[in-house]
């Protein structure tokens, strides 16, 4: 697109304010499409399909959702992981009093490693990337809290930018560039076609 990118971390809880205030121009970090977010921002076409995974330490006796009762569970505040856990009403009722919100996923995962938590619920893409940087320190359970689509979020007023970004993303999917980027970072092509 001929655009110079400046990557900038933000507090996830204030992502909409950061975007609408002009501090950032796009949200491109594991942003799930939700009905509530559609009211607040524009979305590109989905580029990845993701799951909300449960991460534990290798020696943990937790092997599924049923084992989460009475355990301290970390989750990123204002993330779609919170919505996914709440949507599983039976599990949520059992764990809601032990669900601890963190400013970021990496803080929750560090607390899990340090013993302050017994599990973390996190976007699979974010979780796997973090875990790949810390081999042998975490284990991902088979159970998960559902599948969702990731897209890039833009301000409601940025319709022309949205059209151009969609055009470029579609071209990258079609010519295989997006798949190669995915292979490089995640070890497989997880791009949503």
NUVOFI-925413 format. One line per field, with one value per residue: residue in one letter; x negated, y, z of N, C-alpha, C, O in turn. Coordinates in nm, 4 decimals. Each point is the difference from the previous one (the first is absolute). Example, Ala and Ser with C-alpha at 12.3 -4.5 7.8 and 13.67 -1.06 7.14 Angstrom:
2
residu A  S
nxx -1.3190  0.1386
nyy -0.5690  0.1069
nzz 0.7800  -0.1385
caxx 0.0890  -0.0820
cayy 0.1190  0.1190
cazz 0.0000  0.0060
cxx -0.0900  0.0770
cyy 0.1200  0.1090
czz 0.0000  0.0730
oxx -0.1036  -0.0509
oyy -0.0019  0.1108
ozz 0.0665  0.0169
//
This chain:
193
residu X  X  X  X  X  X  X  X  X  X  X  X  X  X  X  X  X  X  X  X  X  X  X  X  X  X  X  X  X  X  X  X  X  X  X  X  X  X  X  X  X  X  X  X  X  X  X  X  X  X  X  X  X  X  X  X  X  X  X  X  X  X  X  X  X  X  X  X  X  X  X  X  X  X  X  X  X  X  X  X  X  X  X  X  X  X  X  X  X  X  X  X  X  X  X  X  X  X  X  X  X  X  X  X  X  X  X  X  X  X  X  X  X  X  X  X  X  X  X  X  X  X  X  X  X  X  X  X  X  X  X  X  X  X  X  X  X  X  X  X  X  X  X  X  X  X  X  X  X  X  X  X  X  X  X  X  X  X  X  X  X  X  X  X  X  X  X  X  X  X  X  X  X  X  X  X  X  X  X  X  X  X  X  X  X  X  X  X  X  X  X  X  X
nxx -0.0818  -0.1823  0.0656  -0.0280  -0.1148  0.1923  -0.1802  0.2169  -0.1707  0.1410  0.0971  -0.0573  -0.0732  -0.2169  0.0276  0.1773  -0.0313  -0.0805  0.1488  0.1531  -0.1186  0.0340  0.0892  0.2142  -0.1440  -0.1587  0.1848  -0.2122  0.1720  -0.0133  -0.0090  0.0692  0.0501  0.0241  0.1538  -0.0718  -0.1210  0.1406  0.0506  -0.1559  0.0558  -0.1669  0.1288  -0.2095  -0.0734  0.1698  -0.1161  0.1277  -0.0623  0.1506  -0.1856  0.1913  -0.2106  -0.0253  -0.0412  -0.1296  0.0076  -0.2151  -0.0808  0.0437  0.1038  -0.0872  0.2024  0.0795  0.1414  0.0230  -0.1733  0.1486  0.1294  0.0990  0.0481  -0.2145  0.1778  -0.1831  0.0219  -0.0129  -0.1015  0.2114  -0.0511  -0.0951  -0.2096  -0.0399  -0.0411  -0.2139  -0.1457  -0.0141  -0.1348  -0.2068  0.2040  0.0182  -0.0868  0.1174  0.1733  -0.0762  0.0094  0.2200  0.0569  0.0041  0.1925  -0.2014  0.1032  -0.0377  -0.1734  -0.1153  0.0084  -0.0917  0.1366  0.1585  -0.0571  -0.0136  0.1934  0.0590  -0.0963  0.0927  0.1464  -0.0496  -0.1119  0.2211  0.0814  -0.0359  0.1312  -0.0372  -0.0272  0.1466  0.1353  0.1780  0.1955  0.1280  0.1272  0.1897  0.1879  0.0929  0.1247  0.1874  -0.1702  0.1771  0.0335  0.0088  0.2004  -0.0231  0.1501  0.0506  0.0147  0.2102  -0.1002  -0.0806  0.1709  -0.2093  0.1543  -0.1751  -0.0036  0.0092  -0.1087  0.2102  -0.1362  0.1339  -0.1473  -0.0629  0.1722  -0.0546  -0.0068  0.1980  0.0956  -0.0781  0.0854  0.2025  0.0044  -0.0586  0.1534  0.1532  -0.0655  0.0194  0.2088  0.0789  -0.0883  0.1677  0.0477  0.2121  0.0482  -0.0562  0.1465  0.1799  -0.0302  -0.0006  0.2025  0.1013  -0.1430  0.1308  0.0713  -0.0553  -0.1257  0.0873  0.0511
nyy -0.1204  -0.1265  -0.1877  0.2132  -0.1943  0.0657  -0.1296  -0.0546  -0.0160  -0.1757  0.1853  -0.2119  0.0123  0.0466  -0.2223  -0.0578  -0.0362  -0.2024  -0.1684  -0.0508  -0.1081  -0.1940  -0.0860  -0.0640  -0.1180  -0.1106  -0.1187  -0.0039  0.0072  -0.1330  0.1144  -0.0357  -0.1504  0.2172  -0.1348  -0.1093  -0.1853  -0.1734  -0.0555  -0.1573  -0.1942  0.1088  -0.1096  -0.0533  -0.0158  -0.1436  0.0312  0.0505  -0.2134  0.1037  -0.0810  -0.0688  0.0757  -0.2236  0.1874  -0.1732  -0.0340  0.0243  0.1412  0.1614  0.0650  0.2027  -0.0951  0.1245  0.0191  -0.2038  0.0056  0.0782  -0.1822  0.1988  -0.0069  0.0148  0.1363  -0.0663  0.2190  -0.0383  0.1449  -0.0267  -0.1807  -0.0317  0.0493  0.2201  0.1221  -0.0053  0.1302  0.2185  0.0151  0.0028  0.0221  -0.1679  0.0187  0.0967  -0.1221  -0.1401  0.0849  0.0011  -0.1717  -0.1485  0.1080  -0.0831  0.1871  -0.0603  0.0992  -0.1585  -0.0206  0.1728  0.1788  0.0119  0.0666  0.2223  0.1098  0.0011  0.1336  0.2053  -0.0702  0.1774  -0.0972  -0.0146  0.2102  -0.0834  0.1794  -0.1519  0.2180  -0.1145  0.1282  0.0977  -0.1081  -0.0332  0.1763  0.0491  -0.1093  0.0923  0.1685  -0.1267  -0.0204  -0.1198  0.1958  -0.0675  0.0358  -0.0988  0.1336  -0.2088  -0.0478  0.0176  0.1968  -0.1809  -0.0199  0.0636  0.1567  -0.0676  0.1774  0.0842  0.0627  0.0412  0.1760  0.0618  0.1251  -0.1773  0.1345  0.2172  0.1052  0.0633  0.1819  0.1971  0.0815  0.0939  0.2148  0.1599  0.0776  0.1419  0.2145  0.1200  0.0762  0.1847  0.1888  -0.0036  0.1947  0.0294  -0.0970  0.1282  0.1591  -0.0581  -0.0344  0.1895  0.0894  -0.0787  0.0745  0.1818  -0.1440  0.1921  0.0014  0.1851  -0.2105
nzz 0.0000  0.0325  0.1032  0.0622  0.0066  0.0953  0.0322  0.0186  0.1450  0.0184  0.0800  0.0478  0.2097  -0.0355  -0.0099  0.1253  0.2177  0.0579  0.0038  0.1534  0.1555  -0.1080  0.1874  -0.0377  -0.1257  0.1124  -0.0498  0.0754  0.1406  -0.1801  -0.1929  0.2103  -0.1588  0.0536  0.0927  0.1816  -0.0315  -0.0285  0.2099  0.0452  -0.0988  -0.1062  -0.1483  0.0653  -0.2105  0.0331  0.1895  0.1775  -0.0429  0.1316  0.0989  0.0954  -0.0216  0.0096  0.1193  -0.0628  0.2212  -0.0542  0.1539  -0.1474  0.1896  -0.0404  0.0297  0.1694  -0.1731  -0.0886  -0.1434  -0.1486  -0.0037  0.0383  -0.2173  0.0649  -0.0312  -0.1097  0.0505  -0.2202  0.1378  0.0680  0.1213  -0.2020  0.0655  0.0176  -0.1848  -0.0710  0.1108  -0.0480  -0.1794  0.0877  -0.0915  -0.1464  -0.2056  -0.1645  -0.0675  -0.1577  -0.2085  -0.0417  0.1301  -0.1685  -0.0484  -0.0567  0.0738  -0.2160  0.1018  0.1101  -0.2250  -0.1116  -0.0016  -0.1583  -0.2068  -0.0172  -0.0365  -0.2163  -0.1510  0.0052  -0.1534  -0.1298  -0.1688  -0.0320  -0.0107  -0.2070  0.0430  -0.1635  -0.0581  -0.1263  -0.1242  0.0952  0.0223  -0.1819  -0.0551  0.1091  -0.0537  -0.1837  0.0794  0.0111  -0.1463  -0.0712  -0.1060  -0.2157  0.1001  -0.1999  0.1010  0.0657  0.2201  -0.0773  -0.0390  -0.1048  -0.1473  -0.0533  -0.0498  -0.1272  0.1371  -0.2068  0.1864  -0.0704  -0.0420  0.1674  0.1127  0.1207  -0.0523  0.0024  0.1980  0.0843  -0.0881  0.0750  0.1903  -0.0116  -0.0701  0.1473  0.1435  -0.0832  -0.0123  0.1886  0.0274  -0.1026  0.0849  0.1523  -0.1002  -0.0667  -0.1971  -0.1758  -0.0608  -0.1204  -0.2186  -0.1229  -0.0440  -0.1862  -0.1562  0.0016  -0.1573  0.1014  -0.1878  0.0927  -0.0531
caxx 0.0818  -0.0865  0.0199  -0.0994  0.0703  -0.0590  0.0679  0.0141  0.0832  0.1043  0.0752  0.1088  0.1282  0.0290  -0.0295  0.0922  -0.0382  -0.1289  0.0295  0.0819  -0.0751  -0.1081  -0.1295  -0.0329  0.0849  0.0648  -0.0246  -0.0360  -0.0658  0.0938  0.1270  0.1140  0.1206  0.1163  0.1098  -0.0243  -0.1086  0.0498  0.0637  -0.1038  -0.1054  0.0102  -0.0869  -0.0339  0.0424  -0.0808  -0.1224  -0.0371  0.0991  -0.0749  0.0717  -0.0354  -0.0611  -0.0307  -0.1430  -0.0405  -0.1413  -0.0144  0.0276  0.1364  0.0962  0.1154  -0.0014  0.1158  0.0845  0.0568  -0.1007  -0.0261  0.0726  -0.0836  -0.1340  -0.0148  -0.0130  -0.0294  0.0612  -0.0250  0.1179  0.0630  -0.0334  0.1075  -0.0101  0.0989  0.1305  0.0056  0.0173  0.1367  0.0946  0.0073  0.0676  -0.0232  -0.1366  -0.0122  0.0611  -0.0906  -0.1309  0.0087  -0.0572  -0.1459  -0.0479  -0.0741  -0.0310  -0.1334  -0.0151  -0.0484  -0.0158  -0.1333  -0.0023  0.0715  -0.0828  -0.1121  0.0538  0.0207  -0.1318  -0.0455  0.0804  0.1123  0.1190  -0.0070  0.0332  0.0252  0.0767  -0.0646  0.0079  -0.0990  -0.1124  -0.0821  -0.0539  -0.1029  -0.1174  -0.0675  -0.0504  -0.1144  -0.1150  -0.0297  0.0211  0.0016  0.0544  0.1458  0.0696  0.1310  0.0997  0.0852  0.1219  -0.0131  0.1230  0.0618  -0.0724  0.0414  -0.0770  -0.0825  -0.0035  -0.0632  0.0988  -0.0271  0.1008  0.1227  -0.0128  -0.1090  0.0569  -0.0903  -0.1138  0.0512  0.0097  -0.1361  -0.0582  0.0633  -0.0532  -0.1360  0.0084  0.0524  -0.1076  -0.1009  0.0556  0.0065  -0.1319  -0.0739  -0.0852  0.0529  -0.0325  -0.1430  -0.0178  0.0540  -0.0972  -0.1181  0.0260  0.0770  -0.0383  0.1003  0.0847  0.1277  0.0735  0.1372  0.0132
cayy 0.1204  0.1167  0.0648  -0.0356  -0.0488  0.0192  -0.0884  0.0697  -0.0715  0.0771  -0.0721  -0.0587  0.0500  0.1318  -0.0071  0.0829  0.1390  0.0207  0.0076  0.1175  0.1191  0.0222  -0.0463  -0.1075  0.0064  -0.1301  -0.1011  -0.1157  -0.0918  -0.0951  0.0685  -0.0815  0.0710  -0.0238  0.0933  0.1235  0.0735  0.0511  0.1291  0.0956  0.0129  -0.0764  -0.1181  -0.0592  -0.1394  -0.0823  -0.0556  -0.1216  -0.0568  -0.0245  -0.0601  0.0469  -0.1196  -0.0043  -0.0271  -0.0382  -0.0391  -0.1408  -0.0936  0.0229  -0.1116  0.0457  -0.0605  0.0445  0.0998  -0.0552  0.0077  0.1407  0.0390  0.0307  0.0418  0.1392  0.0023  0.1323  0.0348  0.1407  0.0845  0.0562  -0.0801  -0.0903  -0.1205  0.0181  -0.0298  -0.1432  -0.0742  0.0273  -0.0680  -0.1382  0.0312  -0.1015  0.0161  0.1330  -0.0002  -0.0704  0.0666  0.1466  0.0634  -0.0179  0.0528  0.1223  0.0747  0.0593  0.1028  -0.0622  -0.1455  -0.0397  0.0097  -0.1171  -0.1191  0.0066  -0.0341  -0.1456  -0.0605  0.0288  -0.0727  0.0772  -0.0494  -0.1406  -0.0091  0.1250  -0.0115  0.0964  -0.0278  -0.1017  0.0588  0.0729  -0.0980  -0.0841  0.0832  0.0199  -0.1303  -0.0352  0.0747  -0.0557  -0.1435  -0.0881  0.0649  0.0020  -0.1081  0.0410  -0.1064  -0.0263  0.0788  0.1424  0.0772  0.0362  0.0540  0.1336  0.0578  0.1182  0.0989  0.1260  0.1007  0.1377  0.0977  -0.0004  0.0993  -0.0375  -0.0925  -0.0124  -0.0784  -0.1365  -0.0587  -0.0257  -0.1060  -0.1249  -0.0330  -0.0514  -0.1288  -0.0995  -0.0302  -0.0792  -0.1349  -0.0616  -0.0327  -0.0861  0.0776  -0.0100  -0.1343  -0.0043  0.0754  -0.0865  -0.1091  0.0544  0.0363  -0.0998  -0.1353  -0.0561  0.0986  0.0091  0.1112  -0.0308  0.0286
cazz 0.0000  0.0044  0.1293  0.1008  0.1181  0.1322  0.0943  0.1265  0.0969  0.0675  0.1019  -0.0774  0.0505  -0.0558  -0.1430  -0.0781  0.0259  -0.0683  -0.1426  -0.0308  0.0384  -0.0955  0.0494  -0.0937  -0.1194  -0.0158  0.1028  -0.0814  0.0922  0.0572  0.0223  -0.0402  -0.0421  0.0856  -0.0285  0.0744  -0.0651  -0.1283  0.0286  0.0368  -0.1007  -0.1239  -0.0059  -0.1291  -0.0110  0.0912  -0.0576  0.0740  0.0905  0.1224  0.1133  0.1335  0.0592  0.1428  0.0180  0.1354  0.0064  -0.0384  0.1105  0.0493  -0.0025  -0.0771  -0.1333  -0.0758  0.0656  0.1233  0.1069  0.0339  0.1215  0.1155  -0.0427  -0.0409  -0.1451  -0.0535  -0.1281  -0.0302  0.0171  -0.1191  -0.1181  -0.0420  0.0832  0.1069  -0.0599  -0.0318  0.1251  0.0477  -0.0884  0.0487  0.1264  0.1036  0.0509  0.0592  0.1333  0.0919  0.0128  -0.0038  0.1187  -0.0026  -0.1274  0.0304  -0.1217  -0.0103  -0.1021  -0.1227  0.0041  0.0463  0.1470  0.0518  -0.0229  0.0950  0.1316  -0.0044  0.0180  0.1353  0.0973  0.0504  -0.0696  -0.0404  -0.1430  -0.0705  -0.1242  -0.0898  -0.1434  -0.0374  -0.0730  0.0970  0.0940  -0.0640  -0.0257  0.1284  0.0448  -0.0855  0.0525  0.1324  -0.0173  0.1155  0.1199  -0.0031  -0.0702  -0.0496  0.0126  -0.1164  0.0180  -0.0287  0.0169  -0.1270  -0.1151  -0.0425  -0.1099  0.0225  -0.1067  0.0359  0.0374  -0.0409  0.0402  -0.0813  -0.1069  -0.0914  -0.0989  -0.1145  0.0499  0.0122  -0.1345  -0.0491  0.0818  -0.0445  -0.1327  0.0162  0.0706  -0.0945  -0.0956  0.0712  0.0144  -0.1327  -0.0560  0.0925  0.0908  0.1366  0.0477  0.0308  0.1241  0.1047  0.0193  0.0678  0.1385  0.0761  -0.0380  -0.0898  -0.0646  0.0719  -0.0607  -0.0408  -0.1437
cxx -0.0855  0.0122  -0.1105  0.0730  -0.0800  0.0817  0.0003  0.0876  0.1012  0.0564  0.1268  0.1374  0.0390  -0.0224  0.0899  -0.0340  -0.1320  0.0226  0.0732  -0.0691  -0.1167  -0.1370  -0.0523  0.0965  0.0724  -0.0279  -0.0208  -0.0718  0.1033  0.1340  0.1140  0.1173  0.1126  0.1068  -0.0215  -0.1087  0.0427  0.0689  -0.1041  -0.1035  0.0357  -0.0941  -0.0315  0.0676  -0.0861  -0.1238  -0.0487  0.1216  -0.0760  0.0884  -0.0427  -0.0484  -0.0197  -0.1453  -0.0255  -0.1504  -0.0104  0.0386  0.1426  0.0858  0.1287  -0.0114  0.1194  0.0797  0.0529  -0.0960  -0.0272  0.0682  -0.0977  -0.1400  0.0005  -0.0345  -0.0216  0.0620  -0.0263  0.1306  0.0471  -0.0356  0.1183  -0.0076  0.1023  0.1385  0.0151  0.0222  0.1425  0.1050  0.0153  0.0579  -0.0285  -0.1394  -0.0145  0.0573  -0.0928  -0.1279  0.0067  -0.0618  -0.1517  -0.0620  -0.0618  -0.0409  -0.1355  -0.0008  -0.0438  -0.0128  -0.1367  -0.0129  0.0698  -0.0849  -0.1225  0.0454  0.0290  -0.1330  -0.0502  0.0832  0.1179  0.1328  -0.0178  0.0345  0.0170  0.0826  -0.0478  0.0287  -0.1115  -0.1218  -0.0942  -0.0683  -0.1118  -0.1269  -0.0808  -0.0655  -0.1216  -0.1278  -0.0456  0.0204  -0.0069  0.0645  0.1527  0.0533  0.1386  0.0947  0.0763  0.1286  -0.0272  0.1363  0.0520  -0.0913  0.0549  -0.0920  -0.0769  0.0076  -0.0750  0.1117  -0.0456  0.1094  0.1191  -0.0100  -0.1008  0.0445  -0.0912  -0.1220  0.0412  0.0039  -0.1378  -0.0655  0.0602  -0.0541  -0.1376  0.0011  0.0510  -0.1064  -0.1071  0.0475  -0.0070  -0.1373  -0.0885  -0.0897  0.0463  -0.0316  -0.1465  -0.0305  0.0479  -0.0960  -0.1194  0.0249  0.0665  -0.0313  0.1009  0.0822  0.1356  0.0849  0.1389  0.0173  0.1344
cyy 0.1259  0.0784  -0.0445  -0.0348  0.0316  -0.0868  0.0646  -0.0818  0.0950  -0.0840  -0.0493  0.0527  0.1329  0.0045  0.0901  0.1480  0.0342  0.0203  0.1295  0.1308  0.0304  -0.0409  -0.1153  0.0106  -0.1309  -0.0843  -0.1300  -0.1022  -0.0917  0.0631  -0.0849  0.0889  -0.0391  0.1027  0.1332  0.0839  0.0556  0.1348  0.1092  0.0253  -0.0768  -0.1192  -0.0356  -0.1364  -0.0821  -0.0557  -0.1251  -0.0462  -0.0517  -0.0677  0.0698  -0.1226  0.0157  -0.0434  -0.0294  -0.0261  -0.1490  -0.0996  0.0115  -0.1266  0.0402  -0.0573  0.0396  0.1013  -0.0490  0.0115  0.1435  0.0457  0.0219  0.0459  0.1483  0.0025  0.1432  0.0196  0.1479  0.0779  0.0561  -0.0756  -0.0873  -0.1319  0.0073  -0.0359  -0.1500  -0.0841  0.0196  -0.0716  -0.1478  0.0074  -0.1001  0.0158  0.1345  0.0039  -0.0618  0.0801  0.1504  0.0699  -0.0110  0.0468  0.1374  0.0703  0.0690  0.1038  -0.0602  -0.1505  -0.0412  0.0124  -0.1205  -0.1257  -0.0013  -0.0370  -0.1499  -0.0707  0.0181  -0.0664  0.0757  -0.0400  -0.1486  -0.0202  0.1407  -0.0339  0.1127  -0.0378  -0.0968  0.0609  0.0717  -0.0978  -0.0840  0.0800  0.0183  -0.1305  -0.0437  0.0696  -0.0535  -0.1512  -0.0780  0.0580  -0.0054  -0.1212  0.0509  -0.1187  -0.0186  0.0806  0.1460  0.0666  0.0557  0.0671  0.1384  0.0494  0.1225  0.0907  0.1223  0.1001  0.1397  0.0918  -0.0053  0.0948  -0.0397  -0.0998  -0.0206  -0.0845  -0.1466  -0.0690  -0.0358  -0.1137  -0.1359  -0.0443  -0.0647  -0.1353  -0.1108  -0.0408  -0.0865  -0.1433  -0.0730  -0.0409  -0.0825  0.0735  -0.0134  -0.1361  -0.0136  0.0750  -0.0846  -0.1147  0.0479  0.0189  -0.1096  -0.1438  -0.0715  0.1128  0.0002  0.1155  -0.0479  0.0431  0.0614
czz 0.0000  0.1291  0.0948  0.1289  0.1257  0.0957  0.1377  0.0947  0.0639  0.1140  -0.0695  0.0428  -0.0630  -0.1517  -0.0846  0.0182  -0.0696  -0.1502  -0.0334  0.0367  -0.0925  0.0491  -0.0856  -0.1178  -0.0288  0.1243  -0.0762  0.0871  0.0621  0.0320  -0.0555  -0.0383  0.0948  -0.0362  0.0711  -0.0680  -0.1354  0.0177  0.0205  -0.1078  -0.1262  0.0079  -0.1447  -0.0087  0.0959  -0.0702  0.0726  0.0786  0.1214  0.1040  0.1281  0.0776  0.1508  0.0129  0.1468  -0.0009  -0.0326  0.1088  0.0550  -0.0103  -0.0722  -0.1419  -0.0853  0.0799  0.1347  0.1178  0.0458  0.1285  0.1152  -0.0336  -0.0364  -0.1493  -0.0467  -0.1370  -0.0251  0.0089  -0.1336  -0.1275  -0.0378  0.0751  0.1139  -0.0521  -0.0274  0.1249  0.0529  -0.0841  0.0365  0.1416  0.1118  0.0615  0.0711  0.1416  0.1045  0.0266  0.0198  0.1209  0.0073  -0.1310  0.0252  -0.1296  0.0102  -0.1116  -0.1331  0.0188  0.0527  0.1511  0.0634  -0.0155  0.0919  0.1408  0.0089  0.0246  0.1429  0.1089  0.0581  -0.0611  -0.0275  -0.1475  -0.0555  -0.1235  -0.0907  -0.1448  -0.0373  -0.0687  0.0968  0.0953  -0.0600  -0.0297  0.1286  0.0466  -0.0812  0.0480  0.1367  -0.0028  0.1320  0.1247  0.0091  -0.0768  -0.0389  0.0094  -0.1305  0.0082  -0.0338  0.0164  -0.1327  -0.1002  -0.0337  -0.1110  0.0464  -0.1221  0.0501  0.0308  -0.0383  0.0540  -0.0962  -0.1194  -0.1082  -0.1070  -0.1210  0.0374  0.0127  -0.1359  -0.0540  0.0778  -0.0380  -0.1350  0.0119  0.0717  -0.0924  -0.1015  0.0654  0.0242  -0.1337  -0.0538  0.0937  0.0985  0.1443  0.0609  0.0385  0.1308  0.1176  0.0310  0.0809  0.1495  0.0818  -0.0393  -0.0876  -0.0611  0.0684  -0.0529  -0.0423  -0.1438  -0.0302
oxx 0.0519  -0.0262  -0.0309  0.0829  -0.1216  0.1180  -0.1020  0.1165  -0.0255  -0.0234  0.0781  0.0894  0.1186  -0.0221  -0.0479  0.0014  -0.0150  -0.0611  -0.0439  0.0288  -0.0636  -0.0989  -0.1208  0.1068  0.1046  -0.0973  0.0913  -0.1103  0.0480  0.0585  0.0127  0.0228  0.0336  -0.0299  0.0255  0.0143  -0.0493  0.0035  0.0312  -0.0685  0.0923  -0.0989  0.0853  0.0614  -0.1158  0.0055  -0.0807  0.0775  -0.1009  0.1225  -0.1071  0.0799  0.0040  -0.0390  0.0505  -0.0637  0.0991  0.0538  0.0361  -0.0146  0.0930  -0.0990  0.0106  -0.0348  0.0100  0.0432  -0.0819  -0.0342  -0.0852  -0.0802  0.1017  -0.0963  0.0783  0.0144  -0.0045  0.0999  -0.0813  0.0100  0.0919  0.0962  0.0595  0.0750  0.1066  0.0778  0.0636  0.1061  0.1039  -0.0730  -0.0201  -0.0144  -0.0615  -0.0601  -0.0008  -0.0560  -0.1030  -0.0523  -0.0630  -0.1151  0.0701  -0.0646  -0.0364  0.0813  0.0369  -0.0090  -0.0118  -0.0700  -0.0472  -0.0070  -0.0425  -0.0728  -0.0164  -0.0073  -0.0639  -0.0364  0.0715  0.1060  -0.1114  -0.0245  0.0236  -0.0281  -0.0018  0.0242  -0.1137  -0.1133  -0.1217  -0.1194  -0.1051  -0.1109  -0.1221  -0.1150  -0.0925  -0.1100  -0.1062  0.0888  -0.0853  0.0104  0.0573  -0.0716  0.0663  -0.0327  0.0066  0.0452  -0.1101  0.1008  0.0590  -0.1144  0.1199  -0.1088  0.0507  0.0047  -0.0342  0.0964  -0.1162  0.1068  -0.0165  0.0661  -0.0106  -0.0637  -0.0107  -0.0453  -0.0775  -0.0440  -0.0186  -0.0671  -0.0725  -0.0240  -0.0275  -0.0726  -0.0520  -0.0116  -0.0523  -0.0801  -0.0399  -0.0134  -0.1141  -0.0591  -0.0819  -0.0355  -0.0325  -0.0812  -0.0660  -0.0241  -0.0475  -0.0857  -0.0206  0.0552  -0.0213  -0.0007  0.0805  0.0928  0.0141  -0.0174  0.0292
oyy 0.1105  0.1203  -0.1189  0.0771  -0.0183  0.0267  0.0514  -0.0254  0.1192  -0.1206  0.0806  0.0150  0.0317  0.1074  0.0639  0.0763  0.1090  0.0874  0.0758  0.1040  0.1045  0.0242  -0.0163  0.0600  0.0000  0.0222  -0.0501  -0.0439  0.0260  -0.0287  -0.0169  0.1055  -0.1178  0.1044  0.1056  0.1217  0.1049  0.0805  0.1184  0.1023  -0.0815  0.0037  0.0107  -0.0465  0.0350  -0.0369  -0.0749  0.0808  -0.0692  0.0110  0.0602  -0.0843  0.1103  -0.1052  0.0695  0.0057  -0.0719  -0.1068  -0.0727  -0.0801  -0.0801  0.0218  -0.0429  0.0316  0.0772  0.0020  0.0208  0.1054  -0.0843  0.0220  0.0525  -0.0624  0.0888  -0.0941  0.0783  -0.0373  0.0350  0.0558  -0.0201  -0.0769  -0.1012  -0.0719  -0.0573  -0.0954  -0.0959  -0.0361  -0.0604  -0.0074  0.0399  -0.0026  0.0079  0.0601  0.0416  -0.0079  0.0613  0.1106  0.0658  -0.0318  0.0943  -0.0595  0.0553  -0.0055  0.0508  -0.0501  -0.0979  -0.0797  -0.0538  -0.0820  -0.1064  -0.0665  -0.0604  -0.0918  -0.0896  0.0068  -0.0530  0.0298  -0.0522  -0.1075  0.0952  -0.0975  0.1164  -0.1166  0.0152  -0.0364  -0.0176  0.0120  -0.0179  -0.0516  -0.0160  0.0000  -0.0609  -0.0521  0.0380  -0.0515  0.0252  -0.0693  0.0294  -0.0644  0.0671  -0.1103  0.0907  0.0552  0.0502  -0.0662  0.1080  0.0355  0.0252  -0.0536  0.0808  -0.0475  0.0088  0.0105  0.0363  -0.0453  -0.0316  -0.0215  0.0689  -0.1037  -0.1120  -0.0832  -0.0890  -0.1142  -0.1074  -0.0846  -0.0990  -0.1188  -0.1012  -0.0912  -0.1115  -0.1176  -0.0918  -0.0935  -0.1163  -0.1056  -0.0315  -0.0630  -0.0194  -0.0089  -0.0661  -0.0453  -0.0062  -0.0297  -0.0694  -0.0345  -0.0076  -0.0934  -0.1156  0.1127  -0.0908  0.0455  -0.1062  0.1174  0.0308
ozz -0.0154  0.0030  0.0084  0.0485  0.0049  0.0229  0.0460  -0.0307  0.0167  0.0075  -0.0506  -0.0832  -0.0087  -0.0560  -0.0937  -0.0966  -0.0552  -0.0614  -0.0865  -0.0593  0.0137  -0.0692  -0.0167  0.0122  -0.0650  0.0722  -0.0657  -0.0325  0.1104  0.1045  -0.1213  0.0593  0.0127  -0.0580  -0.0579  -0.0121  -0.0415  -0.0932  -0.0129  0.0030  -0.0008  0.0733  -0.0881  0.0961  0.0231  -0.1173  -0.0552  0.0513  -0.0133  -0.0048  0.0063  0.0410  0.0546  -0.0507  0.0882  -0.1052  0.0129  -0.0294  0.0925  -0.0923  -0.0098  -0.0698  -0.1149  0.1137  0.0954  0.1152  0.0895  0.0536  0.0278  0.0908  -0.0453  -0.0445  0.0334  -0.0780  0.0949  -0.0614  -0.0855  -0.1092  0.0795  -0.0005  0.0370  0.0660  0.0225  -0.0022  0.0439  0.0509  -0.0269  0.0989  0.1147  0.1222  0.1064  0.0890  0.1159  0.1093  0.0281  -0.0138  0.0828  -0.0300  0.0368  -0.0862  0.1038  -0.0922  -0.1059  0.1120  0.0737  0.0623  0.1002  0.0916  0.0449  0.0737  0.1060  0.0817  0.0551  0.1174  0.0850  0.0551  0.0041  -0.0547  0.0745  -0.0697  0.0401  -0.0312  0.0446  0.0314  -0.0065  0.0275  0.0617  0.0142  -0.0004  0.0439  0.0537  -0.0185  0.0496  0.0680  0.0850  0.1013  0.1049  -0.0766  0.0791  -0.0438  -0.0829  -0.1003  0.0230  0.0247  -0.0033  0.0284  0.0116  -0.0209  0.0779  -0.1134  0.1179  -0.0759  0.0176  0.0410  -0.1178  -0.1016  -0.1015  -0.0182  -0.0500  -0.0786  -0.0349  -0.0126  -0.0571  -0.0593  -0.0096  -0.0216  -0.0645  -0.0395  0.0022  -0.0347  -0.0632  -0.0034  -0.0055  -0.0617  -0.0336  0.0877  0.0898  0.1176  0.0987  0.0806  0.1038  0.1170  0.0898  0.0814  0.1211  0.0582  -0.0364  0.0496  -0.0205  0.0668  -0.0605  -0.0325  -0.1156
//
